[in-house]
Amino acid sequence: MKKVGIWLDQKEANIITLSDDKHNLKTIYSEIETRERFPGEGKQYGRFGDQYLNGEKSKKLKIEDQANRYLNEISTILNKADEIMIFGPAQTKTKLEKLILHKPQLVSKLKEVINADQMTINQKIAYVKKYFK
């Protein structure tokens, strides 16, 4: 029986798999660029005649696309799990929860989504072991 605990934030996801009193850790790094800077960047808008163009919408769509790819990569790994718990500090865990709730094969496997602070790798592993005990 595979039990999976996922600690995630916007930068990385630590997927801790427990099976037969052994644990396995896999880290997935996101490619979400929250602050993209260009050399020589000046104004935050462009002026064309009487119109001002702002790149905020395209930046937001790019970040959402990167986040969706990141969460979909995590959810494909979860297909092999029997029980899933998600924990972490940011809003990314709730986005993953919403994604899981739209996938019928994963809904029954999700046990809980928990708020948690920053932790070391050893603390994350101990937290998952304690949760599934």
C-alpha positions as CSV (number, residue, x, y, z in Angstrom):
1,M,0.0,0.0,0.0
2,K,1.5,3.3,-1.1
3,K,0.9,6.3,1.1
4,V,2.1,9.6,-0.4
5,G,2.6,12.9,1.4
6,I,3.3,16.0,-0.7
7,W,4.9,19.2,0.7
8,L,4.7,21.9,-1.9
9,D,5.0,25.5,-2.5
10,Q,5.5,27.6,-5.7
11,K,9.2,26.7,-6.0
12,E,9.2,22.9,-5.4
13,A,7.3,19.8,-4.4
14,N,8.7,17.1,-2.2
15,I,6.8,13.9,-2.8
16,I,7.4,11.4,0.1
17,T,6.2,7.9,-0.6
18,L,5.9,5.4,2.2
19,S,5.7,1.7,1.5
20,D,6.7,-1.3,3.6
21,D,8.4,0.8,6.3
22,K,10.6,2.5,3.7
23,H,10.4,6.0,2.4
24,N,11.3,7.5,-1.0
25,L,11.7,11.2,-1.7
26,K,11.3,12.8,-5.0
27,T,11.6,16.5,-5.6
28,I,10.0,18.3,-8.5
29,Y,11.1,21.9,-9.2
30,S,8.6,24.3,-10.8
31,E,9.4,26.6,-13.6
32,I,7.2,29.4,-12.4
33,E,8.7,32.8,-13.0
34,T,7.1,35.2,-10.6
35,R,9.5,38.1,-11.2
36,E,11.0,38.2,-14.7
37,R,13.5,40.9,-15.4
38,F,14.9,42.1,-18.7
39,P,18.2,44.0,-19.1
40,G,17.5,47.7,-19.6
41,E,13.9,47.4,-18.5
42,G,12.4,50.8,-18.0
43,K,8.7,51.6,-17.9
44,Q,6.1,49.1,-17.1
45,Y,4.0,50.0,-20.1
46,G,4.4,50.9,-23.7
47,R,2.9,53.9,-25.4
48,F,1.5,53.8,-28.9
49,G,-0.2,57.0,-29.8
50,D,-2.9,57.6,-27.3
51,Q,-2.9,54.0,-26.0
52,Y,-0.9,52.5,-23.2
53,L,-0.1,48.8,-23.3
54,N,0.7,46.9,-20.2
55,G,2.1,43.4,-20.2
56,E,0.4,42.4,-16.9
57,K,-2.2,40.1,-18.5
58,S,0.3,38.2,-20.6
59,K,2.6,37.8,-17.5
60,K,-0.4,36.5,-15.5
61,L,-1.4,34.0,-18.2
62,K,2.2,32.8,-18.5
63,I,2.5,32.2,-14.7
64,E,-0.9,30.4,-14.7
65,D,0.3,28.1,-17.6
66,Q,3.5,27.3,-15.8
67,A,1.6,26.5,-12.6
68,N,-0.8,24.2,-14.4
69,R,2.1,22.3,-16.0
70,Y,3.8,22.0,-12.6
71,L,0.6,20.7,-10.9
72,N,-0.2,18.3,-13.7
73,E,3.2,16.8,-13.4
74,I,2.6,16.2,-9.7
75,S,-0.8,14.7,-10.3
76,T,0.5,12.1,-12.8
77,I,2.8,10.8,-10.1
78,L,-0.2,10.5,-7.7
79,N,-2.0,8.0,-9.9
80,K,0.1,5.2,-8.3
81,A,-0.8,6.2,-4.7
82,D,-3.4,4.6,-2.5
83,E,-3.6,7.5,0.0
84,I,-2.6,11.1,-0.4
85,M,-2.1,13.9,2.0
86,I,-0.9,17.4,1.0
87,F,0.8,20.0,3.2
88,G,2.7,23.2,2.8
89,P,2.8,26.9,3.5
90,A,1.3,28.5,0.4
91,Q,-1.8,28.6,-1.8
92,T,-0.3,26.1,-4.3
93,K,-1.5,23.2,-2.2
94,T,-5.1,24.4,-2.6
95,K,-4.6,24.6,-6.3
96,L,-3.4,21.0,-6.3
97,E,-6.4,20.0,-4.2
98,K,-8.8,21.6,-6.8
99,L,-7.0,19.8,-9.6
100,I,-7.3,16.5,-7.7
101,L,-11.0,17.1,-7.1
102,H,-11.6,17.2,-10.9
103,K,-9.9,13.9,-11.4
104,P,-12.2,11.0,-10.4
105,Q,-9.4,8.5,-10.0
106,L,-7.7,10.6,-7.4
107,V,-10.7,12.1,-5.4
108,S,-11.1,9.1,-3.1
109,K,-7.4,8.9,-2.4
110,L,-7.1,12.4,-1.0
111,K,-7.2,12.3,2.8
112,E,-6.4,15.8,3.9
113,V,-4.9,19.2,3.0
114,I,-2.9,20.8,5.9
115,N,-1.3,24.1,6.4
116,A,2.3,23.8,7.4
117,D,5.4,26.0,7.8
118,Q,8.8,25.7,6.1
119,M,10.5,22.5,7.1
120,T,13.7,20.6,6.5
121,I,13.6,17.4,4.4
122,N,13.9,15.3,7.6
123,Q,11.0,17.1,9.2
124,K,8.9,16.6,6.2
125,I,9.6,12.9,6.1
126,A,8.9,12.6,9.9
127,Y,5.6,14.6,9.5
128,V,4.4,12.2,6.7
129,K,5.4,9.1,8.7
130,K,3.6,10.4,11.8
131,Y,0.5,11.3,9.8
132,F,0.1,7.9,8.3
133,K,0.9,5.9,11.5
